[in-house]
Amino acid sequence: MDIRKIAKLAHLEITDDEVALYTPQMQGIVSYIEQLNELDT
């Protein structure tokens, strides 16, 4: 996941520390959404 690209698209400036913090969080969010997409409704 390219956090810098997402930040750029959102017109946000982020530091290297923020990239390190947000990358695993975003991966967790995407993983959760993928699990939701697999549910039968």
Backbone as XML, in Angstrom:
<?xml version="1.0"?>
<chain id="A" units="angstrom">
  <residue number="1" name="MET">
    <atom name="N" x="0.847" y="-1.164" z="0.000"/>
    <atom name="CA" x="0.000" y="0.000" z="0.000"/>
    <atom name="C" x="0.896" y="1.231" z="0.000"/>
  </residue>
  <residue number="2" name="ASP">
    <atom name="N" x="0.605" y="2.159" z="-0.882"/>
    <atom name="CA" x="1.431" y="3.352" z="-1.017"/>
    <atom name="C" x="0.776" y="4.524" z="-0.290"/>
  </residue>
  <residue number="3" name="ILE">
    <atom name="N" x="1.142" y="4.676" z="0.968"/>
    <atom name="CA" x="0.567" y="5.722" z="1.807"/>
    <atom name="C" x="0.911" y="7.102" z="1.268"/>
  </residue>
  <residue number="4" name="ARG">
    <atom name="N" x="2.114" y="7.256" z="0.755"/>
    <atom name="CA" x="2.504" y="8.565" z="0.213"/>
    <atom name="C" x="1.607" y="8.966" z="-0.960"/>
  </residue>
  <residue number="5" name="LYS">
    <atom name="N" x="1.269" y="8.012" z="-1.813"/>
    <atom name="CA" x="0.404" y="8.313" z="-2.960"/>
    <atom name="C" x="-0.990" y="8.714" z="-2.478"/>
  </residue>
  <residue number="6" name="ILE">
    <atom name="N" x="-1.505" y="7.991" z="-1.497"/>
    <atom name="CA" x="-2.819" y="8.318" z="-0.942"/>
    <atom name="C" x="-2.792" y="9.716" z="-0.329"/>
  </residue>
  <residue number="7" name="ALA">
    <atom name="N" x="-1.738" y="10.022" z="0.419"/>
    <atom name="CA" x="-1.617" y="11.343" z="1.036"/>
    <atom name="C" x="-1.542" y="12.438" z="-0.028"/>
  </residue>
  <residue number="8" name="LYS">
    <atom name="N" x="-0.801" y="12.172" z="-1.086"/>
    <atom name="CA" x="-0.680" y="13.163" z="-2.159"/>
    <atom name="C" x="-2.035" y="13.408" z="-2.816"/>
  </residue>
  <residue number="9" name="LEU">
    <atom name="N" x="-2.785" y="12.346" z="-3.080"/>
    <atom name="CA" x="-4.108" y="12.493" z="-3.681"/>
    <atom name="C" x="-5.049" y="13.289" z="-2.779"/>
  </residue>
  <residue number="10" name="ALA">
    <atom name="N" x="-4.846" y="13.165" z="-1.460"/>
    <atom name="CA" x="-5.671" y="13.888" z="-0.495"/>
    <atom name="C" x="-5.082" y="15.262" z="-0.159"/>
  </residue>
  <residue number="11" name="HIS">
    <atom name="N" x="-3.997" y="15.624" z="-0.843"/>
    <atom name="CA" x="-3.317" y="16.908" z="-0.612"/>
    <atom name="C" x="-2.852" y="17.035" z="0.834"/>
  </residue>
  <residue number="12" name="LEU">
    <atom name="N" x="-2.266" y="15.946" z="1.352"/>
    <atom name="CA" x="-1.731" y="15.931" z="2.707"/>
    <atom name="C" x="-0.222" y="15.776" z="2.660"/>
  </residue>
  <residue number="13" name="GLU">
    <atom name="N" x="0.460" y="16.441" z="3.562"/>
    <atom name="CA" x="1.894" y="16.245" z="3.716"/>
    <atom name="C" x="2.103" y="15.368" z="4.943"/>
  </residue>
  <residue number="14" name="ILE">
    <atom name="N" x="2.848" y="14.273" z="4.768"/>
    <atom name="CA" x="3.090" y="13.381" z="5.897"/>
    <atom name="C" x="4.579" y="13.113" z="6.025"/>
  </residue>
  <residue number="15" name="THR">
    <atom name="N" x="4.996" y="12.828" z="7.240"/>
    <atom name="CA" x="6.400" y="12.551" z="7.528"/>
    <atom name="C" x="6.681" y="11.055" z="7.366"/>
  </residue>
  <residue number="16" name="ASP">
    <atom name="N" x="7.962" y="10.712" z="7.378"/>
    <atom name="CA" x="8.348" y="9.301" z="7.309"/>
    <atom name="C" x="7.790" y="8.528" z="8.505"/>
  </residue>
  <residue number="17" name="ASP">
    <atom name="N" x="7.782" y="9.174" z="9.672"/>
    <atom name="CA" x="7.233" y="8.521" z="10.867"/>
    <atom name="C" x="5.745" y="8.234" z="10.698"/>
  </residue>
  <residue number="18" name="GLU">
    <atom name="N" x="5.029" y="9.161" z="10.087"/>
    <atom name="CA" x="3.600" y="8.956" z="9.858"/>
    <atom name="C" x="3.360" y="7.843" z="8.845"/>
  </residue>
  <residue number="19" name="VAL">
    <atom name="N" x="4.206" y="7.765" z="7.829"/>
    <atom name="CA" x="4.091" y="6.674" z="6.852"/>
    <atom name="C" x="4.259" y="5.339" z="7.567"/>
  </residue>
  <residue number="20" name="ALA">
    <atom name="N" x="5.260" y="5.257" z="8.440"/>
    <atom name="CA" x="5.505" y="4.021" z="9.185"/>
    <atom name="C" x="4.330" y="3.681" z="10.099"/>
  </residue>
  <residue number="21" name="LEU">
    <atom name="N" x="3.685" y="4.690" z="10.643"/>
    <atom name="CA" x="2.542" y="4.480" z="11.530"/>
    <atom name="C" x="1.294" y="4.073" z="10.754"/>
  </residue>
  <residue number="22" name="TYR">
    <atom name="N" x="1.022" y="4.758" z="9.654"/>
    <atom name="CA" x="-0.230" y="4.565" z="8.922"/>
    <atom name="C" x="-0.239" y="3.335" z="8.022"/>
  </residue>
  <residue number="23" name="THR">
    <atom name="N" x="0.919" y="2.890" z="7.554"/>
    <atom name="CA" x="0.952" y="1.753" z="6.630"/>
    <atom name="C" x="0.304" y="0.502" z="7.225"/>
  </residue>
  <residue number="24" name="PRO">
    <atom name="N" x="0.714" y="0.045" z="8.412"/>
    <atom name="CA" x="0.054" y="-1.158" z="8.952"/>
    <atom name="C" x="-1.415" y="-0.918" z="9.294"/>
  </residue>
  <residue number="25" name="GLN">
    <atom name="N" x="-1.763" y="0.295" z="9.684"/>
    <atom name="CA" x="-3.160" y="0.594" z="9.984"/>
    <atom name="C" x="-4.014" y="0.487" z="8.726"/>
  </residue>
  <residue number="26" name="MET">
    <atom name="N" x="-3.529" y="1.046" z="7.633"/>
    <atom name="CA" x="-4.275" y="0.985" z="6.371"/>
    <atom name="C" x="-4.367" y="-0.450" z="5.864"/>
  </residue>
  <residue number="27" name="GLN">
    <atom name="N" x="-3.301" y="-1.224" z="6.026"/>
    <atom name="CA" x="-3.331" y="-2.621" z="5.610"/>
    <atom name="C" x="-4.382" y="-3.384" z="6.409"/>
  </residue>
  <residue number="28" name="GLY">
    <atom name="N" x="-4.496" y="-3.085" z="7.692"/>
    <atom name="CA" x="-5.507" y="-3.725" z="8.523"/>
    <atom name="C" x="-6.919" y="-3.357" z="8.087"/>
  </residue>
  <residue number="29" name="ILE">
    <atom name="N" x="-7.121" y="-2.096" z="7.739"/>
    <atom name="CA" x="-8.437" y="-1.640" z="7.280"/>
    <atom name="C" x="-8.810" y="-2.329" z="5.975"/>
  </residue>
  <residue number="30" name="VAL">
    <atom name="N" x="-7.873" y="-2.387" z="5.041"/>
    <atom name="CA" x="-8.138" y="-3.026" z="3.749"/>
    <atom name="C" x="-8.420" y="-4.514" z="3.946"/>
  </residue>
  <residue number="31" name="SER">
    <atom name="N" x="-7.676" y="-5.153" z="4.822"/>
    <atom name="CA" x="-7.898" y="-6.569" z="5.110"/>
    <atom name="C" x="-9.297" y="-6.794" z="5.677"/>
  </residue>
  <residue number="32" name="TYR">
    <atom name="N" x="-9.729" y="-5.934" z="6.571"/>
    <atom name="CA" x="-11.064" y="-6.040" z="7.159"/>
    <atom name="C" x="-12.140" y="-5.867" z="6.091"/>
  </residue>
  <residue number="33" name="ILE">
    <atom name="N" x="-11.966" y="-4.904" z="5.214"/>
    <atom name="CA" x="-12.935" y="-4.675" z="4.136"/>
    <atom name="C" x="-12.993" y="-5.884" z="3.205"/>
  </residue>
  <residue number="34" name="GLU">
    <atom name="N" x="-11.848" y="-6.491" z="2.925"/>
    <atom name="CA" x="-11.833" y="-7.688" z="2.081"/>
    <atom name="C" x="-12.617" y="-8.811" z="2.742"/>
  </residue>
  <residue number="35" name="GLN">
    <atom name="N" x="-12.489" y="-8.950" z="4.048"/>
    <atom name="CA" x="-13.249" y="-9.971" z="4.768"/>
    <atom name="C" x="-14.747" y="-9.695" z="4.677"/>
  </residue>
  <residue number="36" name="LEU">
    <atom name="N" x="-15.133" y="-8.444" z="4.795"/>
    <atom name="CA" x="-16.547" y="-8.087" z="4.681"/>
    <atom name="C" x="-17.082" y="-8.402" z="3.292"/>
  </residue>
  <residue number="37" name="ASN">
    <atom name="N" x="-16.275" y="-8.196" z="2.271"/>
    <atom name="CA" x="-16.700" y="-8.471" z="0.899"/>
    <atom name="C" x="-16.935" y="-9.960" z="0.658"/>
  </residue>
  <residue number="38" name="GLU">
    <atom name="N" x="-16.297" y="-10.813" z="1.458"/>
    <atom name="CA" x="-16.436" y="-12.254" z="1.285"/>
    <atom name="C" x="-17.684" y="-12.817" z="1.975"/>
  </residue>
  <residue number="39" name="LEU">
    <atom name="N" x="-18.337" y="-12.029" z="2.808"/>
    <atom name="CA" x="-19.515" y="-12.505" z="3.536"/>
    <atom name="C" x="-20.702" y="-12.665" z="2.602"/>
  </residue>
  <residue number="40" name="ASP">
    <atom name="N" x="-21.474" y="-13.717" z="2.865"/>
    <atom name="CA" x="-22.735" y="-13.896" z="2.149"/>
    <atom name="C" x="-23.788" y="-13.030" z="2.829"/>
  </residue>
  <residue number="41" name="THR">
    <atom name="N" x="-24.497" y="-12.265" z="2.040"/>
    <atom name="CA" x="-25.544" y="-11.413" z="2.623"/>
    <atom name="C" x="-26.875" y="-11.704" z="1.982"/>
  </residue>
</chain>
